[in-house]
């Protein structure tokens, strides 16, 4: 005996046909499959061509099979329908989440673009006005000005130009880091030599009279010297800007595993509620935003964190109870000589 087919009937089946075999002198029979009042299909049974018609025992066995597979088929169809519905809902939900995320990302980008335009227009206007104004004055009264007046005006023009270069450099570094276009070239760097080089080049544009250094010789880190120097300059400029009085310390040290460099100031410190936000792009803090000493794009600390993390280091912030801030850069130590 073989089970020939399990099919869904083409039309309605009367209730009295459920669980009833129909057949005659032929060697086959059929039984309606029904469970929980639902019509599921028809089970058709045939014997081999040379076999005899189904016996009552065989018919009873077919009924038993029908009784047991009908609930299984009903459960399978229910589960399949549920799975299909869940998959459809998951797809719809995923699409909804994707659309929501796209809208949120677009809103964030629009907000950042608007903030950048406002900050740029505000921060670039002052140095541009200074450069333009003094240049116009020099051209108009060049023959009437003394050498001291010329020197003073040219120094002001240079100061304004330096501010413009700093702002544009910050913006370019931010874009390059954001696009992963600034790849670090890590190698052993002797910290004292790097700081000495900074003192004769990069720090010339800063108020180096307030900078104090305590960097022992022999400390070597695995880092990119150019990117590490940029990070330190950003920290020193930040400290000199927001802590207008007192010394700014550049220190270095090491333990068994790491080498650290830190910039410490004696300024007003950072409120606890702002210590995470200071790393956000274009954020300058409520206490300093809008002040003359608070000029900038709000990218300095964002660049510090990204520059350091791109080299495999970490940035730590500590605000002592007595005031001031300590920014520490931690890098893996390299025991090889410089």
C-alpha positions, 0 to 999 in steps of 0.5 A, a space after each residue: 500500500 502506498 500513500 499517493 497524494 495529499 492535496 487541498 480539495 478544489 471545492 467545499 466538502 460536506 461535513 459528513 465526508 470528514 473522516 469517511 473513506 470512499 471507495 468501491 471495488 477499486 484498489 484506492 480510497 480517500 479520506 478528508 483531513 480536517 482539524 479544529 473545524 478547518 478543511 486541510 486537504 484530502 489523503 489519497 491511498 492506493 494499493 499496488 496495481 496487482 494488490 487487492 482492495 483495501 481491507 477494513 484493517 487497512 482502512 482503519 489504519 488510514 483513518 488513524 494516520 489521517 487523525 494524527 497528521 491533520 492536527 500536525 498539518 494544522 499546527 504547521 500551517 499556523 506556524 508557517 503563517 505566524 512566521 510569515 507574518 513575523 518576517 513581514 513585520 520584521 521587514 516592515 519594522 526594519 524598513 521603518 527603523 532605517 527610514 527613521 535613522 536616515 531622517 535622524 541622521 539627516 537632521 543631525 547633519 543639517 544641524 551640524 552644517 548650520 552650526 558650522 556655518 554660524 560658527 565660521 561666519 562669526 569666528 572668521 569675521 573678526 580676524 578677517 575684519 582685523 586683517 582687512 582694516 589694518 591693510 586698508 589703513 596701511 595703504 591709505 596712510 603708509 607715508 604718514 605712519 612711523 616705523 613703530 606704527 607700521 610694526 604694530 599694525 603688521 603684528 596685528 595683521 599677522 595675529 589675525 592671519 594666524 587665527 585664520 590659519 589655525 581655524 582652517 587647519 582645525 577644519 581641514 584636520 576634522 574633515 580628514 579624520 572624519 573621512 579616514 583620510 589622515 592615516 597615522 604612521 606609527 614609529 618610536 618617538 622620543 618624547 623629549 626630542 619632540 617637545 624640543 622641536 615643538 618649542 622652536 616651531 609649533 609653540 612660536 604662535 602661542 604664548 610660550 612665556 606661560 608654558 612650563 615643561 617637565 619632560 624627562 629624557 629617554 621616554 619613547 612612545 609608539 606614535 605618529 610624531 606629526 599627529 602627536 605634535 598636533 594633539 599637544 598643540 591643540 591641548 596647549 592652545 586650549 589651556 592658554 585660551 580658557 585658563 588666561 592666567 597662571 602657568 600651563 604645564 606640559 609633563 611626561 612620565 611612564 610606568 611599566 606599560 605606558 608612557 603618558 603626556 599631560 597638559 595641566 592648567 589652573 583655570 576654572 575647570 570644567 563643570 561635571 555635566 559638561 565633561 562628556 560634551 567637551 569632546 563633541 564637535 563644535 561644542 565650546 561650553 556654556 561658560 566660555 561660548 561667546 567670550 573673547 577668549 572663547 574664540 574657535 570652532 569648538 573642534 580642538 578637543 574633538 581633534 585631540 581625541 581623534 588624533 590620539 585614538 588614531 594612533 592607538 592611544 587614549 585621552 583622559 580628563 581629570 579636574 582636581 578639586 582645587 581647580 584647573 584641568 589635566 588632559 593626559 595622553 596615554 600611549 603604549 611604551 616602546 623599550 627600544 632606544 630612540 
